[in-house]
Amino acid sequence: MNDMEQRAHDIAVRILPYTLKEHNPQFTYLEENRACSRDIVEEYTLLYEALLKDLEEYGDF
């Protein structure tokens, strides 16, 4: 993992709880629902890819 990928990962992990709560206000970490886990992975992937694209496009801030 290069520096840009690591930075995109770190930011995605940091903001993931807020985006999950925004898109699904009933979301809780205590849910033991496999569908919920899939949603978390999908949301992380979307965030990570968007952040990585922006970091590569705009460079270091």
C-alpha positions, 0 to 999 in steps of 0.5 A, spaced: 500 500 500 503 506 497 502 513 501 496 515 497 492 508 498 494 509 506 491 516 506 485 514 503 484 508 507 485 512 514 480 517 511 475 512 509 475 509 516 475 515 520 469 518 516 465 511 515 461 511 521 458 518 520 456 516 512 453 510 515 449 514 520 447 519 515 445 514 510 441 509 515 439 513 521 437 506 525 444 503 523 448 501 530 454 497 531 451 492 535 447 489 530 449 482 528 446 482 521 450 480 515 446 484 510 449 490 515 456 488 514 455 487 507 453 495 507 459 497 511 464 494 506 460 497 500 460 504 503 467 503 505 469 501 498 465 507 495 469 512 500 475 509 499 475 509 491 472 516 491 478 519 496 483 515 492 481 518 486 481 525 489 488 524 492 491 522 486 487 528 482 489 533 487 495 531 490 497 532 497 493 538 501 
